[in-house]
Amino acid sequence: MGDNTQALLKTITYSNSSSSEDEENEHNYYYENCPGCKINKQKSSNPRIPLNHLFFLWVITLCAALPISSLFPFLYFMIRDLHIAEREEDIGYYAGFIGSSFMFGRALTSVLWGMLADRYGRKPVIIFGTVSVVIFNTLFGLSTSFWMALSTRFLLGSLCGILGPMRAYASEVCRKEHQALGMSVISTSWGVGLVIGPAIGGYFAQPAEKYPNLFSENSLFGRFPYFLPCLMISLFALFVSIISCWLPETLHIHHENKTEQVGAADGLEGVICESVVDGVIHSKETLPSAKQSLLRNWPLMSAILVYCVFQLHDMAYSEIFSLWANSPRANGGLSYTSADVGEVLAFSGLGLLIFQLFLYPVVERSMGPIMVSRIGAAVTIPLLSSYPFIAMLSGISLLMVLNCASVIKNVLSVAISTGLFLLQNRAVSSEQRGAANGISMSAMSFFKALGPAGGGAIFSWVQKRQNASFLPGVQMVFFILNAVEFIGLLMTFKPFLVLPSTDLS
């Protein structure tokens, strides 16, 4: 009876998926059995995240991020060269559709990719996604019409279901005390991708104009001026798809662990029906269901909704920043070239990298993820309010102030996202993380699809009201961005946002 009781207690303890002890047992099992970890039981008392997992987290997330942002520096000029806009003021309107098509496609399929990752594993979904980047990002660079560009971006978003499984993978290879680092690696890689991508797009778009000694007007890159940056990212995605074949699978480890424990529960069914220990042991029928509806998990859903509002803001900002920097000074812009925009966005990557890798885990442990998100949102509002006045500067003062503002904005955005990542993954058990991240990705992608489309349309509108008495020109567009950020800040407080029961932040 003593052995049965011990086995029963282990089974019941596991069934409580919200407990921190369950997370610890689950990660202990993974670290002791995963062939990629190379951590034996003697070392399990001092666990560390294997470097190969951090490497996979970094490069695969980077592969997913690069195609999203690489087009922003040259999108203004691409729409102009495709001759779809009748007036210069209408370029932002059409640019918004191109920017939104990727996220709209991802919104339609993210739940499906999450379900497939939960059923068949993270690895096949990730490999398929990286191959999709190779194919459709290359075709986007070869676009000769607005509709070809729109459709290739849509297909790229629909078939690249990488980020959700990678977020689940990060939660599974990191113990709870290291999850901030795991999520920080993903957020940092994503943020760096959103910086390196524009740098690639800015420096290598229109190469025949920028580097006439290397590329002639009659060459392939002269006839397709936006193909070179897309080709470079596709080659990197090809490299990632090859090394992903050695990505350690995590899903089967958890399934084996759960199968053993469920088997133990079935073998003790008679004991469960006859024995009750108040507060610890319950009947089999009253155990929490591992497959309970994620839609009724309010800590998860509230974190996803708050996250979506901030992502709507970030994508609208990315679209508007590039359009604002490329637009002429007569319309309140900076008259920057695609290379200038890429340079500013690339410079902000250094501060982002240092903060996320070295400072964020410390700040998160001392303040908690939700407080970090609140402070980031509160500081963003006055920062964006200064952007219309930055346009009044010129020369070295403009360069220095704009670069500093861009670094701070990127750091704050990624800090907010990382904190909400942690809340989402702590709100569900491991067997539901793929589906939970799929729901998160679908909702986030829908809001991100609204961001560039809405941002582009609003930017085109404000270009036509330069002489308005209330918030003329670009002042209005940054005011609207701040309004969205303020709504997100309010949503981080009770009663809307509910923290997971295991999170005491």
LINBELDA-V257873 format. One record per run of one state. SS is the DSSP state (A for helix, B for strand, O for the rest). FROM is the first residue (numbers start at 1). LEN is the number of residues. Records with the same first field share a line. If there is no record, write none. Layout:
SS=FROM-LEN  FROM-LEN
This chain:
O=1-1  16-4  34-7  47-4  70-2  82-6  121-1  142-4  160-3  174-2  205-2  211-9  224-3  247-4  268-1  275-9  287-7  297-1  327-2  332-6  368-1  386-1  391-4  427-3  464-10  492-14
A=2-14  20-14  41-6  51-19  72-10  88-33  122-20  146-14  163-11  176-29  207-4  220-4  227-20  251-17  269-6  284-3  294-3  298-29  329-3  338-30  369-17  387-4  395-32  430-34  474-18
